[in-house]
Amino acid sequence: MPPWDQTLAALMFVGMIAFLFFGFPVAFSLTFTGLFFGLIGFGLPFFDLLPLRIWGTMSNFTLIAVPLFVFMGVALEKSGLAEELLETMALLFGRLRGGIAISVVVVGAILAASTGIVGASVITMGLVSLPTMLRRGYDKRLITGTICAAGTLGQIIPPSIILVLLGDIMGVSVGDLYIGAFLPGFVLVALYIIYILVLGQWKPHLAPPIPKEEVAAFQAQAIKRVAVALAPAFTLILAVLGSIFWGIASPTEGAAVGAAGGLILTMLKGRFSMSMLRDVMRTTTRITSLAFIILIGANTFGLVFRGLNGDKLIQTLLLGLPFGGYGVLAVVMLVIFFLGFFIDFFEICFIHIPILTPVLVQHFGFNPVWLGVVIGVNLQTSFLTPPFGFSLFYLRGVAPPEVTTGDIYHGVIPFVGLQLLGLILLIAFPEIVFSLIRLFRG
């Protein structure tokens, strides 16, 4: 029988999960359970400590990167960059079976490295490429799976907001997480492309190539069109990620460079206006407020949970498993994966990561940067797993009636499998994470 405080912590955790399943907003579920059990466990003096804890978190300099990267992504969405990239890449890869689907993956990776906003990427690619692929005879499930999976690459390829949050929660350098996550993100890109190529050869009717006449007409000016489409995105990627990777700027300063660059790019494309700027600022404020109100609730919950020794209860349970370090890691990864079916990455980051991961670092000696990247790849699957994957909702909102919800759900299953394969590769070959870190950090 656990001590009274740990029993109270277990009841607190169960109560919070119950609130979530009854449909209460996440931030208020976390805050209410934290305040209620804090009052029971510590009495009124608890309310003297809580504001100091929240102030310490909200004044964290690293977290300024969140609104800046969101601003950059929303501004780039308005610039029309994605549409231009999709049209150009579709013709560049068009002669291959599955070429348009491959172009969606490539553009998804470029958008991930320049914007990192999943909703914007999925919606834009759904509006531009989905009708084109339907018209050219692509299988509906392949279309929907490719768009959803490519759109979620922004959750692991830097500048990823997930990695900023994980760096703050786990107490590791966001710059190191960015460097470590770069190759794993492109491992997923390679897995997606290989899958599409193999499927195109095995079942050609699912992913037919573009007619040779269209490709030939494009090839006459291919270099110029590709350069014009890619130059702005790669300039911005180099400015943001290059400054972070080489230690010229911190992630927060790099985010500021990205926000300014996104605005300049919008001006160069002739899309800038005061109404556009107001829309970008309004969207940035809404997304950032959502993240930070959940962060406040999670801080309230976490302060009480740890004060009641709930973290020790979880650690005791994990250390009692007869599997060894990698067995416990597998259990933690499975828990995070299954949580992704029902709640989004914000809640998993703020509630579960601080509880589950310390035992892996402190007791089993896993490198925290490597662990952060592995968790980031795992959290990416939460955008694809039914029934509550956000990418599925974004695509459903812009898909035509002939594309059913069943098509979308079935389409993402192979890509969820590919993400899990990528996760296994990272665990089996840690050098995928460490090689670039050694290169840039000496």
N, C-alpha and C positions, 0 to 999 in steps of 0.2 A: 504494500500500500504506500503510494508516494506521500510525502509531507503535505500539510494543508495548503501551503502556498502553491505547490506544483499542481495539486488537484484543482485549485482555483484557476491556474493558468490553462489547464486542459479544458475546463468548462468555458473559459473565455474564448479559446480557439474554436470550440464547437459552436458557441453562440455566434461568433462572427461569421462562420461558414453558413449557419442557418439563416442569418440575415441576408447574405448574398443570394442564397437559393430561393428566398422568398421575394427577391427582386428589389431589395432596397439598394439605393446608390452606394457604391463602394466606399466613397469618402466618409459618408455618414455612418455606415456600418462599422467602419474601423474606429471612428471618433467616439461613437456612442459606447461600444463595447469597452474601449480603452478608458473612458471617463467613468463608466459604471463600475467596472472591476477595480479601477484605481481607487475609487472612493471606498469600496468594500475592503480592499487590501491594505491601503495606506492612510485612509481618512482624509481630512481636509488639507493637511500639509502637502499632499500630492499636488494640489493646484498651485503651490508656490514654485515647485520644481518644473512643471510642464512648460510654462512660457519660456524659461531659459533654454530648455531643450529645443523647442521649436525655433526660437531666435537663432540658436547656434547653427541649425540646419539651413534655415532660410538665408542666412548671411554667408553661406559657403560660396566662395568665388567661383569654384568649378561649375556650379549649377547655372551660372549665367550663360554658359554655352548652350543650354537647352533652348531658350527663346531665340537666341541668335541663329542657331542652325534651323529652327522652325521657320524663322523669317526668311532665311536664304532659300529654303525649299519652296515656300509658298510663292516667293517672288519669281523663282525660276519657272514655276508652273505657269505663271502669267506671261512669261516671255515667249512661249510657243516653241521652246527648245525641243521638247519631247516629240511634237508632231514632225518637226523637220528631221530629227534623227530617225524616227520610225520609217518615214517615207524613203529616206536615202538608204538605210540599212536593208530594208525589204528588197530593194532592187539590187543591192550589192551581193546579198546571199541568195537572190531569187532563183538562180539556176540549179541550186541544190534541192533535193526532195526535203521538204520541211524547212526550206530557206526562210520563209516569212516567220515561222515560229522561232528559228534561230535568231533572226534579227530582233524579235521581241526580247529574247533573253539578253542579247548583247546590249540593247538599248536600256533594258532594266538595270544591267550592271553599271552602265554609264550614268544613268539617273541616280542610282544608289550612291555612287561616288561623288555626285554633285549636288543632290538634293536630300536624299535620305527620307523623304516623306512617302510612306507606303500608300496612303489614300490617294494622293495626287498621281503617283505612278500608275496604280491599277486603273483608276478612272480614265486617265489620259490614254493609256494603251488600250483599254476597253473601247473607248470611243473611236480611236483611230484605226487600230489593227483588227479588232473583232469583225466589223463588217467586211473588211477586205478579205480576211481569211475565209469567212463564210461564203463570200461570192466566188472564191477560187476553189471551193470544194473541200476545205479542211474539215476534219472530224471535229464536232462541237466539243467533245470532251478534251481533246488535245488542245484546242484553242483556249478553253477556259482554264485548264490546268496550267498551261504555259504562262498566260497573262497573270494569274494569281501568284504563281511561284516567282516569276521575274519581278513582279512588283514588290515582293517582300524582301528582296536582296538588300534593300536599304536598311534593314534591321541588323545586318552583320557587317556589310561593307562600310568602312568609314566614309563620311562622318556620321556614325550611327548614334542616335539618342540613347538607345539601350545601353551602349558601352559607356556613355557618360554617367548614366545612373548606376550601372554596375561598378564603375570605378569609384564613385563616391560611397556606395554602400559597402563595398568590399575593402575600401581603403588602399586601392592600388592606383598607379599612374594611368590616367585616361590615355595619355600619349602612347604608353606601352601597349595598352589594349588595342588602340587603333593600329599600331604597327603589327601586332600579333594577329589581328583579325583580317588583315588585308588578303593574305594568301588563302585562308579558309573560305573567305567569301568567293574567291575565284575558283576554288575547288568545286564549290556548288555550281557555279556557272558552267564549268567543264562537264560536270555530271549531267546537268540539264541538256547541254548541247549533244553529248554522246547519246543520251537517251533518245532525243529527237532524230538524230541521224540514223540510229539503229532502227527505230520505228519506221522512218521513211523508207529504208531499204527493205524491211521485213513486210510492211503493209503499205505499199506505195499509194494506194487509194486514200489513205488517211491524211497524207501531206504532199499533194502534188506540187511540182515546181512551177515557177512562172514561165509562160511561153517565151521561147528563145528570141522572138522579135522584140519584145519589150525590153529584155535584158540587153540585147544588142544596141538598141537605141540609147539606153542609159550609159553603156560602156564608153561611148564616144566622149562624154564629159564626166566620166566617173570620178577621176582624181579630184577635179575641181569641186564637184558637189559633195564628195565625202569630206574634203578639207574644210569647206564652208560650214558643213553641219557639225563636224567634230571639234574644230578649233576653239569655239567659245567654251564648250564643256571641259575640254582638256586643260585649257588655260586656268579655269576656275579650280579644277581638281588639283592642278599643280600648285596653285597659289595657296589653297587651304591645306591639303594633305602634305605637300612638300614642306611647307613652313613648320608643320607639326612634327613630321618624321625627322627632319634634320635639326630639330631643337631650336629653330629660329623663333618660334612662337609657341606659347602654351595652347592647349585645345580651346580655351576660352578666347584667346587672342585670334587663333585661327578661325573660330566661329565668327568673330567680328569682321575679319577679312572676307569670309564667305558671304556674310549678310550684305556688306558693301558691294562685293562683286556681283551678287545676284541682282542688286538694284541697277548697277551700271549696265549689266547685260540686258536687262529689260529696256533700258533707255536706248541702247545700241540697236535693239530689235524694233524700236519704234512703238513699243507697247506701253510706255510709261504714261501715267496720268495721275492726277490727284485722287480720282475715284479709285483707281487701281491700288494706289498706295494705302488708301483708307481700308480697302478690302483686305490687303495683305496684313496690315496692322491689326485689324479686327480678328482675322483668322488666327494670327499668331497669338494674340491675347487669349483667345478662347482655348486653343490647344495647350498653351502654357499654364493657364489657370487650372485646367483639368488635371494636368500632371502635378501641380504643386498643392492643390487641395487634397489630392490623394496622398501626397507626401506628408502633409500635416497630419492627416488621419493615421497614416502608417507610423509616424513618429509617436503619436499618442499611444497607439496600440503596442508598438515595440517597447516603449519605455516601461509600460505596465507589465507586459509579458516577461521581459527580462528581469524586472524587479521582483516578480513572483517566481523567479527561477524556472520559467518555462523553457528557456534555452537549454538549461541543464537537463531537464526532462527529455527533450528531444535528443540531446547528445547521448544520454544514457541509453535511450532506445536504439540509436544508430550504432553505438559501440557494442551493444549486446548482440548485434547481428553476427552470425558465424561465417561471414563471407570474406573478411579481410578488406584491405583498402579499396581495391577495384570493385569488389562486390558491393560495398557501401556506396561507392560512386555510382554504380549501376542503379542502385535503389533510388538514390537522390535524382538521377537523370530521369528515371521512370516516373517519379512523383511529379517533377516539373513538367514532363511531357503530358501526363494525364491531366494536370491542372490546366494546361493550355486548351483543353477541350471546352472548359467551362468559364474561365476567367482570363482577362487579358494580361499582357506582359507587365503593365504598371503594378497591378496587385501582386503578381508573382515576385517582381523585383523587390517591392517594398515590404511585403509581409513574409514571404517564404525564404528568400535568399539569405537574409541575415540570420535566420534560424537554422537552415540546413547546411550552409557552407562552412561555418567555422570549424566543425568537427573534421571536415576533409582537409583543411589547411593545417590546423593545430595538432590533430592527433595522427593523421596519416601522411602529412608532409607534402601534399600536392601543391605545386606552384600556383599562387593566387592569380597571376596574369593568365596562365594557361587555362585555369579553371574558369576564369571570367569569360574567356573566348568560347570555351566549350558550352558554358551556360547560355551565352549569347546565341549560338547556333541552335541550341535546344529551344530557346524562347522564340526563335523565328518560326518554328513550326506552329506556334499558337495562332498565327495569322491564317493558317491553312486548314486547321483541323475543325471539322464540323462538330457541333452545330453552330458555334459562336465565333468562328474565324472571321476577323474583320475584312480580310481581302475578299472573302466570299460575298459578304454584304456589299462591299464597294462595287464589285463586278455585277452583282445582281441588280444594283441600282441603275446601271447603264446598258445592260444587255437587252437585246430585242426579245420579243415574246417567244420566238421559236427556240431560244436558248433557255432551257428550264433550270430550276434550282437543282434538280437531280443531275443534270449534265455538269453543273459546276461542282457539286459534291463528289461525283464520280471522277471528274477530271483531275482533281487535286490529289487523289490517292497515290498515284505513282510518284508525284513530286514530294509528298510527305515521306514516302519510302526513300527517295533519293536524299532528302535532308537527313534522315536517320543514318543512311549509309555514310554521308559526309561526317556526321557526328562520330560514328565508329572509327572512321579514318583518323580523325583528330586525336581520339583517345589512343589508338594503336600507334600512331606516328606523331608524337608531340613536336617533332622538328618542323612540321608544317607551320606551327605557331612560332617556334623559337628562332628559326633561321633568319627572318628579317629583323627581329629584335636584336640579335647579335650583330647583324650588319650595320644597323643604324645606331646602336648604342655602344658599339665597340667591344 
